[in-house]
Structure formats: C-alpha cells, structure tokens
C-alpha cells in the first residue's frame, strides 16, 4: 500500500489486515517483530498475529477450534508515484498462515491446514503452496494466497465472529481489494494486476 513516507506505507498496509483479523471473535493484534525506530526502505520486517501465541478460535457452539497462526514478511520499497500516487509502498516477501487443532495437555496440536510461501527459506519449495489433509507433508501449488483468504478459511471452520457473516465477508473483500489494486504480479494468467 502506498505512502508518502515509509511509516505511512506500513500503516496503510497493516491497517486493512488488522481489520480482517478483527472480524474473528477474540483478541487480535499484528505485532511487528524486531522493529526498532522508524521503518526503513529495503529492510525486511515480519508481523505475527498475536506474536507466538497465535489467536485461539472458538466455534459458534462454544467449542474450541484451535489456534490460528499467521505471519508475513514484508519490505518497504520505493514506488513509482505516477503509478501508485505516492513514493513508497509495501511488498510481501513471504507468509505462513495456518489453523492448528486445539493443543492437548501442553502438546501442540496438528495443523488442520497451512498456507505457505517462503521464497527465501531453506526449503526448495519456493512457490506459494497449501498443506491440507490427508497429506500435510505434500506441497499443493497455489496462486499467492492472502491473509484475508486465511481468515475466510477460519470462518469456514465455523470460527465465531464478532460481526455478522455478511459484514465479515464484506470487510475481507475490502481489505483484499487493497492488496489486489497494489500488487505487482498476478496469480493466474489473464488476472488483472494493480
């Protein structure tokens, strides 16, 4: 998302994502890890949903669904003001979103699903992919998946909302539209780029 200076660009980037997380019932805060001082061009940062704790999700009937974990690497870059309207913007450099079943007796639960993209990780799998049952070790290639899509998957698992389902989906669509309007690579041939 564009900004007149790096800090504004980061806030324009994070605010819609926080709105997306806030449709889920429970505490949600995107914590930028390791940031000191003002945001700088060329520095890669990472946000994490509620830090290491993730976000516990309850179902509409009051049961525990599990822990929603989300993290994203991002970078402030210079932007073409003629194209973006402002001289700075934020670009995504990788993500990991997943729903982990409720922990049992202090032992972490198994993942129910996971959306990953780690182009600079240790794994040779550097394209966006999905891990789903029955084979959580398989890397199912996907287009780039958004945080809003991960929140939508949580809703599909019956996560309790703090608004109506229609309001939640409207908020997610609005937030995801910000991303789609400013992205620089499309997900499928023929799909529009920002």
Buried (B, 14 or more C-beta within 10 A) or exposed (E): BBBEBBBBBBBBBBBBBBBBBBBBBBEBBBBEEEBEEEBEEEEEBBBBBBEEEBBBBBBEEEEEBBBBBBBBBBBBBEBEEEEBEBBBBBBBBBBBBBBBBBEEEEEEBEBBBBBBBBEEEEEEEEEBBBBEEEEEEEBEEBEBBBBBBBBBBBBEBBBBBEBEEEEBBEBBEEBBEBBBEBBEEBBEEEEEEB
